[in-house]
Amino acid sequence: MHHPPDSTLTRLLAPAILRLALCVAVGTGCASTPDAYRGPNGLIRDEAPVAYRIAVAEFDLADSIPQGSVEQKWYLATRDPKELQALLVDALREQHAGSEVVALDGDPRGPAINETADLVLVPHLRRAAFTYEGASGRVWASSALWLFTWIGSLWAEDARYTIDMLLECELVDPHTQDEYVERLTVQPGDVELRYWDRNKAWTTGFFMTMAFPPFWARDDATIVSSSLTAESMNQLAGRIKRYLVENHTAQVPAERYADVRFVSPANGATVGSQVDLNCTIRTREGVERLLVYCNGKNVSLASLGAASEVPQVEAQMQPRGDFELNFSATGVPVEPGANFIRLWLQLGSGDVTTRSILVHGS
């Protein structure tokens, strides 16, 4: 029987192609997503960032949290407040939590913080412990991959851990140095790790995987602890962002409440050398005064093509009992690269609140 010239090659390559497709499907497409990363409309990182420049203070750790304890195989990778702060800052950036997230060096209630930050997050880590629970639900996929393509099995999450971690967050208003709301308490969920999250190449455990499935291999306690610590911070960041997106504004007291919606531009948008602002502002105290800043410099509204005037507080009153105004300004100049547009609002109570968005000038 005559076959096309490439039929033999196709028959030889088909199993390898099938195995590679299985590896990709199991290793990427079917990976479970922890609840901490989910929002009402999908992944929480895909939700628009809140219009805050967030400053994260150094961690405050409970004395009872162990590090490298002989009684506890997996442990918090570091007790250094600055290292934990850096992990949380990176995680909040990864989740696109705010217009900008920075590490705060110094007193979280310092007098000058209001010039740069719209919200200060002060983390208090009350407990942190990790427990190995056994093989994850994807151990069967890992085992199947190990039978047919050993290296592919190293990318399947096949080990499950329980995280007993509690983080309390003060959400401080930098303009008053008071907390916006009662302390936010967040906890991560369970974690599943791949072989590469637990070991390095060319170690004893690595060579063990050539004879046994990866979840039977010896794990490096230091690497596991680092992976669990980093993943915990990522999940905590997801929980914090979801709170800020969904619940924070409604819980702020009336004298500091301001729901500021940037209709345009979108947070993170790319613009030209100028940008037109269009905002909807709802408050419970009314807006007495409004200023616009770009990269820390006050923008003279009189110099722009057009800018809304802030009406008298009585004119902002709505039938439902709160206040609302629409603000627009055309031709706000921006520089090439990153620019922070900041609205400065003085409310009827006398308190000041700010919101910031990031735009990229071209």
N, C-alpha and C positions, 0 to 999 in steps of 0.2 A: 504494500500500500504506500502510495506516495504522500509524503508530508511536505509542507512548505519548508524552505531551508532553515527557518528559525524555530521550528517546532520543538526540536530537541533542547535548544537553549531555553525556550519558554518553559518546558516541563521541568528543567533543572532549576530555574530561577523561581518558579511559582511558589514552592514551599517557603523559600527564604523571604519572598515578598509578602506572603501571608503572615509569616512570623513577625516581620517588621511592622506590618499594619496592626497586628495584635498588640505589639509592644507599644506603638504610638497611642492606640486607642485606650489601652489599660493605663499607660503611664501618664497620659495627659487628659484625654477627653472624659474619662470616667472618674477622675479623682473627685472625692467628696469635698464639699465646701463647708467649712465650719459655720455654724449659725452666726458667729460673731462677725462674719463678713457679709451677711445678707441684710438687705434693706427691704422695704415694701415693694420696690420695683426691680429687684435684682441685686447685683453686687453693690454694697454701700459705697465702695470707692468710686463707682460710676455716678453717684449722686453729686450734684453741684456742691462745691465746698461752701461752707458758711462764710459770710462776709466779715470775718474777723481776722485780724493779725494776732495769732495766738503765741504767747510767750510761756514756755514750760519751765517751771522752777526745778531745782535739784530735788531728788527724792528724799523723803523722810522714811526711814525703815524701822520697823519694830525690832527690838533687841532679840526677840525670840526666833527670828528668821535665821536658819543655819546656812552656812556656806561651806561646802566640802566636809560636811559632817560624816563621820564614819558610820553612824547609825542609819544614815539616809543615803542610798546610793546615788540618787539623782537629786540635784540641789540647785539653788539659785546660783547662776554662774559668777555673779559678782555682787558684792555689797557696796561697791563704790557708788555714791549718789550721782556723781557726774556721768559715769558709764551707763547707769540705768536711765538717766535723763536723756543721754544721747540715743539710746535704743528707742525710747518712747517718741522722741522728736522725729527720728527717721521713720518710725512706724506711722505716725500721724501724717507725715508728708506722703508716705506711700498710699495712705487711704484718702489723700486729698481732703483732709479735714477742714482746713481753713485757707484763706488767701495766702497766708504765709505762716509757717510754724518755725519758731526759733527757740534756741536754748537760752534761758535767762541766767545771767551770771550776777548773783547778788540777791539782795532782799526783794522778795516778790511783792512787797508793799512799799517799794522805794518811791520817792516823790516824782521821779522823772520818767517812770515807766509809761505814764499816760501819754507821753509824746510819741511813742512808737507802737504800743500794744493796745488792742481793743479788748482783750480778755487774757487773764493770767491763770494758768492751770498749775495748781500746787498739788503734786501727788504724794500720798501717804500710803506706803505699802505695809499692810497690817499682817499678812501671812503669805507664805509662798512655799509650797511643797509639791513634789511630783511623785507619782506612783505608777509603776509599770503594770498594766492590766493584762498584757498578753498579746496575742496576734490580733491584728485588726480584721475587719470584714473583707479586706482586699488581699488577705493572705492566700486565698485560692488562686487569684490572678497571679500573684507573685510566684506561687509554686508552679503554675502552668507555664509561665514565662521561663522559669528556671529549667524546666524539663526540655524546652524547645530552643530557648535562646538565653543562655545563662546571664549575659550582661544586661539584658532587658529587665530581669527580675530585680536588679539593684535600684531601679527607678520606681518601683511600686511601693506605696505606703503599706507596710505590713506589720508595724508595731504600734500599739495603742497605749497612751498614757493618760492618767487623770491628773488634772491640775487643780490643786487646792490653793487658790490665790485670791486675795481680796485687796482691791485698790480703792482707796477713798480719794476723791479729787475735790479740792477747793476750787471753785470757779470765781475768781476775784475780779471785781470791777476796778481797773487801774485808775479810774478817775476819782473814786471815793475810798479805795482800799478796803471796801466791804465786800463780802461774798454776795454774788448775784442771787444765789439760791442755796438751799440746803445742800450739804455735801453729796456729791454724786458717788454712788458705790457701784463698781463694775467688777465683773468676774469673767475670765475666759472660759471656754469650754474645753472638752477633751482634745487631745492632739494625736495625730497619726504621723509617724516618721518613716522615711525611706531608709534604706541601708546607708546612703550617702549622708543622711542627717545624723547618723550614729557612728560613723567610722570614716577613716581615710583609706586610700588605696595603698597596696603593698604592706598591709599590716597582717597580723595573725588572723584576724577576723575576715579580711579580704580573701585570703587563701582558703579559709574554711568554706566560703561560699562556693568554691569549685566542687566540693564534695557534698555540701548540705545546702538546703534552701537558706536564703539570707536571714530569715527571722530566727534561725538556729545559731547564727554566727555570734561570736563574742563581741560585745559592744564596748566602745570606749566611753567611760563614764563622763569624762571631761567634755567630749564632743556632744554627747547626748544632753548633758546639762546646759551647754551653750545653746543648742538647738531649741530645747524646751523653753529656755529663758527668752530667746528672741521671738519664738512663735507666740509665747504668752503676751509679750508686748504688742505684737501685731494684732492679736485678737482684742486686747484691751483698747487699742487705738480704734478698731472697728466699732466697738461698743460706745466709745466716747463720741465718735463722729455721728453715729446714729442718734444718740441723745441730742447732740447739738442741732442736727438737721430736723428732728421730729418734735422735740419736747422743750428745748431750753427757753425759747422766746416766751412761750405761754406761762412759764413758771416765774419769770422775772417780776419783781414787785412793780406796782403801778407807777411809782415815781421814777423808775428807771426803764420801764418797758418801752421798747421801740421796735416795731416790726418793719425793717427796711428791705424793700424788694427792688433790686436793680433790674429794671425791665431791659435796659440796654446801657452799656455793653454787658455781655455775659462775663462772669468771673473767669479770668484766664484767657479772654478773647485776644486775638491779634487785631490791631488797629493801625491806622496810618500815623501821621504826625500830629493829629488831633483826634479827640474823641468827644462824642455827644453823650451827655448823661441824661438818663430818664429814670426816675425813681418814684416809687410809691411808698409813703411813710405813714404808718398807723401808730398812734400812741394813746396813752390814757391820761396824759397831762397836757398835751398840746406842745407845739414847738415854738419857742420864743425867738430862737435865732439859729441860723444855719450857715456853716462855712464849708468850703471845699478846699482840700489840700491835694497837691500832687507831689509825691516824693518828699513830703515834709514841708513844702512851701505853700503858703496861702495863695490861692488863685483869686485874683480880683475879678469878681463877677461882672463888674462894670466894664471890664476890658473885653469881655466875650461878645460874640455876635448876639446872643440872647440868653437870658437867665431868668428863671422864675423868681418872683419876690415871695417872701414868706408872708402869707396873709395873717391878719390878726387871729389870735387864738380862738376868738368867738366864731370866726368864719371857718375855722377848721372843724368845728363841732359837727358830729354826725347824729342822725336821729337815734341811733342805737346807744349813744352816750359816750362814745370814744371820739378820737380826733383823727383826721386824715388830711394829707396834702400830697399833691403831685408836684415833684420838682424836676425841672429840666434845665440843662445848661449846654449850649452848643459851642464847639470849637475850643474845648479845654486842651491846651498844648501838652504833648507828651514827648518823651525822649526815646531814641532807639533802645530797644531792650525792655527790661522789666520796669514797670511803673506802678506805683500804688496810689490809687485814687481813694481819698478818705473823706467821708462826710462827718462833720462835727455838728452835733445837735445839742442845743441847750433847751431842756424841757421846762415846762411851767413850774415844776418843783424847784428849779434852779440847778438840778443835777445835769451833768454833761454825759453824753454817750456817743460813741463813734462806731462807724462801720467802714471797712476797707475792702476794696477789690483790687485784683491784679490784672493789668492789661499789658500786652507786649506791643510796644511801638515799633514801626518798621520804617 
